[in-house]
Amino acid sequence: MSSASTPKRTTLFLGATGGVGFAALRRSLAANHTCIALCRTPSKLASAFSSSSCSESTLPANLHLVEGNAHDADILTRCLRFTPPSDHHDTSSSLLPGAAAANAHTHAVDTVIFSIGALPTLTGMSDPHVCEKGMTALLAAIRRVQVQEEEDNKIRLVAVSSTGISAHVRDVPLLFLPLYKVLLRTPHRDKMAMERLVMGSGGGGGVDGGVEWTIVRGSLYTSGPATEGLVREGMEDPVSGAVEGGTPIGYTISREDVGKWVFENVVEGGKRWVGKAAVITY
């Protein structure tokens, strides 16, 4: 979808080792966008590249790996301010903290793709508030950067959520309601808390007027490949409850297709989905 006329963007990925984030990351890199990936264990992302079907034998030059926790507002602030380095592999020179960043030619990233989530364990979820805590830290970091940013640069924020979250419409099959209401209750509460933070108090596509957000609600995620022509989409205004074109109800969608949709419709798309929740399924 990328072309010579497509402006190149800088995107921060939180949750890049997961299926949705990794799918969007690969496509962004292939389109020659600058990508920053914050990972607790960067080697996991490097392993994902080596084990995927990517032709890259080494990490792409336009990928900048940063080790850290997505719940740390300080490291997120560093990642949100980017300095084009002379050596693309030297992330220490491209992500500068505090006063160093203020004295360098930095700019805020264009887009943040937030797709972190907890892992299931024998006793429940590894962190039942992982999304809520991560979004709280991210929004705090964004506000810090906006205070420092002289230009009126609104960051695009994509928050990957789930169907079964809407307060206005039913977007899951009746057969799946017990699964969503019982087995997925804890992660969905976390997603709902995250969505409330994203929507903020002002609504209308902004958090404190400085973030252009989109919530992406996929149906039950699978490990399947990307497809062509199978994805159905619906648009909801999660603040007002208005729905455009009806709400598609489906059972599953692959993480690969969700990442592909995010790349095509947000990273390289226009502003149609700003301030909206996208419901996507097969």
C-alpha positions as CSV (number, residue, x, y, z in Angstrom):
1,M,0.0,0.0,0.0
2,S,3.0,2.3,0.5
3,S,4.1,4.4,-2.4
4,A,6.8,7.0,-3.1
5,S,4.2,9.8,-2.3
6,T,3.3,8.3,1.1
7,P,4.9,10.4,3.9
8,K,7.2,8.3,6.0
9,R,6.2,8.2,9.7
10,T,7.8,7.4,13.0
11,T,5.8,4.9,15.0
12,L,6.3,3.6,18.6
13,F,5.2,0.0,19.2
14,L,4.3,-1.2,22.6
15,G,3.6,-4.9,22.5
16,A,5.6,-5.5,19.3
17,T,6.4,-9.1,20.2
18,G,2.7,-10.0,20.2
19,G,0.9,-11.1,17.0
20,V,-1.0,-7.9,16.3
21,G,1.9,-5.6,17.0
22,F,4.4,-7.7,15.2
23,A,2.2,-7.8,12.1
24,A,1.8,-4.1,12.0
25,L,5.5,-3.6,12.8
26,R,6.7,-5.8,9.9
27,R,4.5,-3.9,7.4
28,S,5.6,-0.5,8.7
29,L,9.3,-1.5,8.4
30,A,8.7,-2.8,4.8
31,A,7.1,0.6,3.9
32,N,10.4,2.2,5.2
33,H,8.8,3.9,8.2
34,T,10.9,4.5,11.2
35,C,9.9,2.2,14.0
36,I,10.7,2.1,17.7
37,A,9.9,-1.0,19.7
38,L,9.9,-0.9,23.5
39,C,10.4,-4.5,24.8
40,R,11.2,-5.9,28.2
41,T,13.2,-8.6,26.4
42,P,14.4,-7.3,23.0
43,S,15.9,-10.7,22.2
44,K,12.3,-12.0,21.9
45,L,11.6,-9.6,19.0
46,A,14.9,-10.4,17.3
47,S,14.0,-14.1,17.6
48,A,10.5,-13.3,16.1
49,F,12.2,-11.8,13.0
50,S,14.6,-14.7,12.6
51,S,11.8,-17.3,12.9
52,S,9.3,-15.4,10.7
53,S,9.1,-15.4,6.9
54,C,10.8,-12.1,6.7
55,S,13.7,-11.9,4.2
56,E,15.7,-9.9,6.7
57,S,18.7,-11.9,8.1
58,T,19.4,-9.1,10.6
59,L,17.2,-6.5,12.2
60,P,16.1,-3.8,9.7
61,A,18.0,-0.5,9.8
62,N,14.8,1.5,10.4
63,L,14.0,-0.5,13.5
64,H,15.2,0.8,16.9
65,L,14.9,-1.6,19.8
66,V,14.7,-0.2,23.3
67,E,14.8,-2.3,26.5
68,G,12.3,-1.3,29.1
69,N,8.9,-1.6,30.7
70,A,5.8,-0.1,29.1
71,H,4.6,0.8,32.6
72,D,7.5,3.2,33.0
73,A,6.5,6.8,32.1
74,D,10.1,7.9,32.0
75,I,11.3,5.4,29.4
76,L,8.1,6.0,27.4
77,T,8.9,9.7,27.4
78,R,12.3,8.9,25.9
79,C,10.7,6.7,23.3
80,L,8.1,9.3,22.3
81,R,10.9,11.8,21.4
82,F,13.0,10.7,18.5
83,T,16.2,12.0,17.1
84,P,17.3,10.7,13.6
85,P,20.6,9.1,14.4
86,S,23.7,9.1,12.1
87,D,24.0,5.3,12.8
88,H,20.5,3.7,12.6
89,H,21.5,0.9,14.9
90,D,22.7,3.2,17.7
91,T,19.5,3.6,19.7
92,S,21.4,5.3,22.5
93,S,21.9,8.3,20.3
94,S,18.4,8.3,18.8
95,L,16.5,8.2,22.1
96,L,17.7,10.9,24.4
97,P,16.6,11.5,27.9
98,G,15.7,14.8,29.6
99,A,18.0,17.8,28.9
100,A,19.9,15.9,26.2
101,A,16.7,15.6,24.1
102,A,15.9,19.3,24.6
103,N,19.3,20.2,23.1
104,A,19.0,17.8,20.1
105,H,17.0,18.0,16.9
106,T,14.1,15.8,18.2
107,H,10.5,15.5,17.3
108,A,7.6,13.5,18.8
109,V,6.7,10.3,17.1
110,D,3.7,10.4,14.8
111,T,1.9,7.2,15.9
112,V,1.8,4.9,18.9
113,I,0.5,1.4,18.5
114,F,-0.5,0.0,21.9
115,S,-1.1,-3.8,21.9
116,I,0.2,-5.0,25.2
117,G,-1.7,-7.6,27.2
118,A,-1.4,-10.1,30.0
119,L,-0.6,-13.8,29.7
120,P,-3.0,-16.4,31.1
121,T,-1.6,-18.5,34.0
122,L,-2.9,-21.4,36.1
123,T,-4.2,-18.9,38.7
124,G,-5.6,-16.2,36.3
125,M,-3.8,-13.5,34.4
126,S,-0.2,-12.6,34.9
127,D,-1.2,-9.0,35.4
128,P,-4.9,-8.2,35.5
129,H,-4.3,-4.5,35.1
130,V,-1.5,-4.6,32.5
131,C,-3.4,-2.5,29.9
132,E,-4.8,0.0,32.4
133,K,-1.3,0.6,34.0
134,G,0.4,0.8,30.6
135,M,-2.1,3.3,29.2
136,T,-1.9,5.4,32.3
137,A,1.9,5.6,31.9
138,L,1.7,6.3,28.2
139,L,-0.8,9.2,28.5
140,A,1.4,10.7,31.3
141,A,4.4,10.5,29.0
142,I,2.5,11.9,26.0
143,R,1.4,14.9,28.2
144,R,5.1,15.5,29.2
145,V,6.1,15.5,25.5
146,Q,3.3,17.8,24.5
147,V,4.5,20.4,27.1
148,Q,8.0,20.3,25.5
149,E,6.8,20.1,21.9
150,E,6.7,23.5,20.2
151,E,4.9,22.3,17.1
152,D,1.2,21.4,17.2
153,N,1.8,17.8,16.6
154,K,-1.0,15.5,17.6
155,I,0.1,11.9,18.2
156,R,-2.0,9.1,16.7
157,L,-2.8,6.5,19.3
158,V,-4.0,3.0,18.3
159,A,-5.3,1.0,21.3
160,V,-5.8,-2.7,20.5
161,S,-8.8,-3.9,22.4
162,S,-11.5,-6.6,22.0
163,T,-15.1,-7.1,21.0
164,G,-17.4,-7.6,23.9
165,I,-16.3,-4.3,25.4
166,S,-18.9,-1.9,23.9
167,A,-21.4,-0.3,26.3
168,H,-23.8,0.4,23.4
169,V,-24.1,-2.6,21.0
170,R,-23.6,-6.3,21.0
171,D,-20.7,-7.2,18.8
172,V,-20.2,-10.9,19.7
173,P,-22.3,-14.0,18.7
174,L,-24.7,-15.2,21.3
175,L,-22.9,-18.5,21.5
176,F,-19.8,-16.7,22.7
177,L,-21.4,-14.7,25.4
178,P,-20.6,-17.2,28.2
179,L,-17.0,-17.2,27.1
180,Y,-16.8,-13.5,27.2
181,K,-18.7,-12.9,30.4
182,V,-17.0,-15.6,32.4
183,L,-13.7,-16.8,31.1
184,L,-12.6,-13.5,29.7
185,R,-14.1,-11.3,32.4
186,T,-10.7,-10.2,34.0
187,P,-8.9,-9.2,30.8
188,H,-12.0,-7.5,29.5
189,R,-12.3,-5.4,32.6
190,D,-8.7,-4.4,32.0
191,K,-9.5,-3.5,28.4
192,M,-12.5,-1.5,29.5
193,A,-10.4,0.5,31.9
194,M,-7.9,1.1,29.2
195,E,-10.6,2.3,26.8
196,R,-12.0,4.8,29.3
197,L,-8.5,6.3,29.7
198,V,-8.1,6.5,25.9
199,M,-11.4,8.2,25.4
200,G,-10.7,10.7,28.2
201,S,-13.1,13.2,29.5
202,G,-13.3,15.4,26.4
203,G,-14.2,12.7,23.8
204,G,-14.2,13.7,20.2
205,G,-10.9,12.1,19.3
206,G,-8.6,13.6,21.8
207,V,-7.0,13.3,25.2
208,D,-6.4,16.8,26.6
209,G,-6.8,17.9,22.9
210,G,-3.4,16.4,22.0
211,V,-4.0,12.7,21.0
212,E,-5.9,11.5,17.9
213,W,-7.0,8.0,19.1
214,T,-8.5,4.9,17.5
215,I,-9.7,1.9,19.4
216,V,-9.5,-1.4,17.5
217,R,-11.8,-4.2,18.7
218,G,-11.1,-7.5,17.0
219,S,-13.2,-10.6,17.6
220,L,-11.6,-13.7,19.2
221,Y,-7.9,-13.6,18.0
222,T,-6.4,-16.6,16.3
223,S,-3.0,-17.5,14.9
224,G,-4.1,-17.7,11.2
225,P,-2.5,-15.9,8.3
226,A,-3.5,-12.6,6.7
227,T,-6.4,-12.8,4.2
228,E,-7.7,-10.8,1.3
229,G,-11.3,-9.7,1.3
230,L,-12.5,-11.5,4.3
231,V,-12.3,-8.8,7.0
232,R,-15.5,-7.0,7.8
233,E,-15.4,-3.7,9.7
234,G,-17.8,-1.5,11.6
235,M,-17.4,1.9,13.1
236,E,-18.7,3.0,16.6
237,D,-18.4,6.3,18.3
238,P,-17.7,4.8,21.8
239,V,-18.5,8.2,23.5
240,S,-21.9,8.8,21.9
241,G,-22.8,5.2,21.0
242,A,-23.4,6.2,17.3
243,V,-22.8,3.3,14.9
244,E,-22.0,3.7,11.2
245,G,-23.0,1.0,8.8
246,G,-24.1,-1.6,11.3
247,T,-22.0,-3.7,13.6
248,P,-20.4,-6.9,12.2
249,I,-20.8,-9.9,14.4
250,G,-18.3,-12.7,13.9
251,Y,-16.4,-15.4,15.8
252,T,-12.7,-14.9,15.1
253,I,-10.1,-12.9,13.3
254,S,-6.3,-13.6,13.0
255,R,-3.8,-11.4,14.7
256,E,-2.1,-11.0,11.4
257,D,-5.2,-9.5,9.8
258,V,-5.7,-7.1,12.7
259,G,-2.1,-5.9,12.4
260,K,-2.6,-5.6,8.7
261,W,-5.8,-3.6,9.2
262,V,-4.0,-1.3,11.7
263,F,-1.2,-0.6,9.3
264,E,-3.4,0.1,6.3
265,N,-6.1,2.1,8.0
266,V,-4.2,4.0,10.7
267,V,-0.4,4.1,10.0
268,E,-0.9,4.8,6.3
269,G,-4.6,5.7,6.4
270,G,-6.2,9.0,6.8
271,K,-8.2,10.3,9.8
272,R,-11.5,8.5,9.1
273,W,-11.0,6.4,12.3
274,V,-9.9,9.2,14.6
275,G,-12.1,9.2,17.8
276,K,-13.8,5.9,16.7
277,A,-13.8,2.3,17.7
278,A,-13.3,-0.1,14.8
279,V,-14.9,-3.5,15.1
280,I,-13.2,-6.0,12.8
281,T,-14.0,-9.7,12.2
282,Y,-14.4,-12.3,9.5
